[in-house]
Amino acid sequence: TAIFSVINAVLLRPLPYADPEKLISLRSNQSVPDLADVEAQTKTFSSIGGMVVVPLAYTGAGEPTQIHVGQVTGGYFETFGIQPQKGRFIAKADDQNGAPFVVVLSHELWTKQFNADEQIVGKSLELSGNAYTIIGVMPASFRNPRETTAAWTPVHVSNPLAANFRGVHFLRTYGRMAPGVSLEQVRAEMSVIDQNLAAQYPADNKNRNTVLFALHERIVGDSRPSLFILFAGVRFVLLIACANFANLLLARAAEREREFVIRGALGAGRWRLIRQLLTESVLISLAGGALAVVLAIWGTSLLVAFKPDNLPRLAEIGVDSRVLGFTLGISLFTGLLFGLLPAWSASRGGVSDALKEGGRSATVGAARQRLRSMFVVLELAVALVLLVGAGLLIKTFWKLR
């Protein structure tokens, strides 16, 4: 459950933006003039924007502290298709040489430093000696695709020197595909634009080749193999637990065999006995699943507290309805599947054998002994596979690192 909660947050859950499947990431950084030319020439992007994160001194909380500020182009927020919680976002008119100093606050900075002031829009914030007017507040759900930032400013205003040089390729760039456009069409167009820029500005753009990825793939791509390896490992552990579970149910059913045979003698049919045993095994499995959810909540909270650098979308990891549904499904599946053979075996006893003196020893027949032996062999086989697999997983992790 804990590992699935990570896979769910990182790989399965859609990115928290409007129509996230339309978002594209450019692998190579862009300069501000190049990005403006791309925007002017493109027909496959409906919007495109870039950002660079820089540390700036914030002096509004007494002692000066450094905060990470995203310096963005005018199309950055439009590309992600989100709405501000308060005020407005930075627009193209704000990202011009000589435009006023404006800033958009993150939800976290707004709540921690400004006590969630409802009248925050229009007030001033000092960053590295410049007074910025607060024009908006981001929603709590917004996350930059890669970096964490406390505020955002227009790049032409807060970093005019770098913004006006074509050779300074420093912007992480993201685009939104126009309706009806495929990723292959965007790649073909970008190849043409690269050639145009190389011909016009060979000193700054010679041999530049823009590589495009779907944004989700760019964010999670490196972590996908590691997460699937982990998930394979925990499936081995689950299989051993299920074999143990079935063996314990089989032993418990053997102890109750006289009870089942007497029930059968009093009119209980075989399928009724099987349903009773399956109900008991499912209830035990569901109780284990409920405990698993509690442990998974604790485990995922511990994982998030460690803040592993190579795990994307860390803040989104948690136990949600999909994780609960997964745990419920696994609990039902294991309770039914691994309770079925013990239930079937326990319902096979005969009345005459069960009532003989010595009851239990007389009723444990050769078939049941073979079944229990099979579970023992299964446990040993799975344990061996797990041992070999664990060694391979460690080696694989070492190579991935």
Disulfide bonds with the S-S distance in Angstrom:
none
